[in-house]
């Protein structure tokens, strides 16, 4: 598998929507995971169409509006329309953040600590919200951290459900991962676990 990971920056506060390919590259539609479809659904759909990728999983690292807004339109695009696939993508959010989703009719599954979905292991990393998770592919040393860990910083903890104590514990846990792990955060540029350890 190649490690080509695409980023589509969306919305008024520049949220990173990550597209992660699954399986082998081919001329057919390639399955992928979409992480944090925060806004501008048409931009995400267009990017997927250009790549010829089809979402198998949609992961929400947490429930804040800037990470979930495009979800209904994205789901609709892959249920019907000219490039809809046979099966709609599976959508996952931690149950502690599921109250952020206003539409109760959306087909949502809940994940929790230690769950394995495709190549990913789910790490419950609360602090930014109670249901914040990080999504880890150990085989490719790839980690999607949402708003838990940024380059040289971490997510805010002053919003409802936030906890400075919890996020410190979550960060301590993430920094125990292999130093070569590449971190794909919810905002701004990528980093590595080694670089974040160095920054202290």
C-alpha positions in Angstrom: 0.0 0.0 0.0 1.2 3.5 -0.7 1.1 6.1 2.1 -0.5 8.8 0.0 -2.6 10.7 2.5 -4.6 13.7 1.2 -5.6 16.7 3.2 -8.6 19.0 2.3 -8.7 22.1 4.4 -12.3 23.1 5.0 -14.4 25.7 6.8 -13.9 29.1 8.4 -11.3 27.9 10.9 -9.3 25.7 8.5 -10.0 22.2 9.7 -8.0 19.4 8.2 -10.2 16.7 6.6 -7.9 13.8 6.0 -8.4 11.1 3.3 -6.5 7.9 3.9 -6.4 5.2 1.2 -7.1 1.6 2.0 -6.2 -1.6 0.1 -4.2 -1.7 -3.0 -4.0 1.0 -5.6 -5.9 0.2 -8.8 -7.7 1.8 -11.6 -11.0 1.0 -9.9 -12.5 3.1 -7.2 -10.2 2.8 -4.2 -11.7 2.5 -0.7 -10.6 5.1 1.8 -11.2 6.5 5.3 -12.4 10.1 5.7 -11.3 11.7 9.0 -13.2 14.8 10.2 -15.4 16.0 7.3 -15.7 19.4 9.0 -17.4 21.6 6.4 -17.6 22.3 2.6 -19.0 18.9 1.7 -18.8 19.7 -2.0 -15.1 20.3 -1.7 -14.5 17.0 0.0 -16.8 15.1 -2.5 -15.0 16.7 -5.5 -11.6 15.7 -4.0 -12.7 12.1 -3.6 -14.1 12.1 -7.1 -10.8 13.4 -8.6 -8.9 10.7 -6.7 -11.4 8.0 -7.6 -11.6 7.1 -3.9 -14.7 5.9 -2.1 -15.2 6.3 1.6 -15.5 3.0 3.5 -15.2 4.6 6.9 -15.9 8.1 8.2 -14.1 8.8 11.5 -15.1 11.7 13.7 -12.2 12.4 16.2 -14.7 14.4 18.3 -18.0 16.1 18.0 -17.3 19.8 17.6 -19.1 21.5 14.7 -15.9 22.2 12.7 -15.2 18.4 12.5 -18.7 17.1 11.6 -20.6 19.7 9.6 -20.1 18.1 6.1 -21.2 14.6 7.3 -24.9 14.6 6.2 -24.1 15.8 2.7 -21.1 13.4 2.4 -23.2 10.5 3.4 -25.9 11.5 0.9 -23.4 11.7 -1.9 -22.3 8.2 -1.4 -25.8 6.7 -1.0 -27.1 8.1 -4.3 -25.9 10.0 -7.3 -23.6 9.3 -10.3 -20.6 8.1 -8.3 -22.4 6.4 -5.4 -21.0 3.0 -4.4 -22.7 -0.2 -3.5 -22.4 0.3 0.2 -22.6 3.5 2.2 -19.7 4.3 4.5 -19.7 3.4 8.1 -19.6 6.4 10.4 -17.9 6.3 13.9 -17.9 8.7 16.8 -17.2 8.1 20.5 -20.5 7.8 22.4 -19.4 10.5 24.8 -19.5 13.0 21.9 -22.5 11.6 20.0 -24.8 14.3 21.5 -23.1 16.8 19.2 -24.8 15.2 16.2 -28.1 17.0 15.8 -29.5 14.6 13.2 -30.6 11.4 15.1 -31.4 9.6 11.8 -27.8 9.4 10.7 -26.4 5.8 10.7 -23.8 6.2 13.4 -21.7 3.5 15.1 -19.8 4.2 18.4 -16.2 3.3 19.0 -14.2 3.2 22.2 -10.8 2.5 23.6 -9.0 -0.4 21.9 -11.5 -1.0 19.1 -10.0 -2.1 15.8 -11.6 -0.8 12.6 -9.9 -1.6 9.3 -6.2 -1.0 9.9 -6.8 1.4 12.7 -6.8 1.1 16.5 -8.9 3.6 18.4 -7.2 5.4 21.3 -9.6 7.2 23.7 -7.8 10.5 24.3 -10.2 12.8 26.3 -9.4 16.3 27.4 -10.4 18.5 24.4 -13.8 16.8 24.7 -14.9 13.8 26.7 -15.2 11.7 23.5 -12.0 12.8 21.8 -10.2 9.9 20.1 -7.0 9.4 18.2 -6.9 7.0 15.3 -3.7 5.0 15.0 -2.4 2.8 12.2 0.6 1.1 13.8 1.7 -0.6 10.7 2.3 2.6 8.8 3.1 4.7 11.9 0.2 7.1 11.2 -1.8 8.9 13.9 -4.8 11.2 13.4 -5.2 13.2 16.6 -8.1 15.6 15.9 -7.8 18.5 18.4 -5.9 16.6 21.0 -2.3 17.1 19.7 -1.1 19.8 17.4 2.4 20.7 16.2 3.9 22.2 19.3 0.5 22.6 21.0 -2.6 20.9 22.1 -6.4 21.5 21.8 -8.1 24.0 24.1 -9.8 22.7 27.3 -12.0 25.6 28.3 -15.0 24.5 26.3 -17.8 22.3 27.8 -16.4 18.8 28.4 -12.8 20.0 28.3 -10.3 19.0 31.0 -6.7 20.1 31.3 -5.9 17.2 33.5 -7.3 14.7 31.0 -5.6 16.2 28.0 -2.3 16.1 29.8 -2.8 12.4 30.5 -3.8 11.8 26.9 -0.8 13.7 25.6 1.5 11.7 27.9 0.0 8.5 26.4 0.5 9.6 22.8 4.1 10.6 23.4 4.8 7.0 24.4 4.2 5.9 20.8 7.1 5.3 18.4 8.9 8.5 17.7 8.7 8.0 13.9 4.9 8.1 14.1 3.6 10.9 11.9 0.9 13.0 13.5 -1.9 14.3 11.3 -3.8 16.9 13.5 -7.2 18.5 13.1 -5.6 21.9 12.3 -2.4 23.2 10.9 0.7 21.2 9.8 1.8 17.6 10.5 4.4 16.7 13.0 6.0 13.5 14.5 5.9 12.0 18.0 9.7 12.5 18.2 9.4 16.2 17.4 6.7 16.7 20.0 8.8 14.8 22.6 11.7 17.1 21.8 9.5 20.2 22.3 8.5 18.8 25.7 
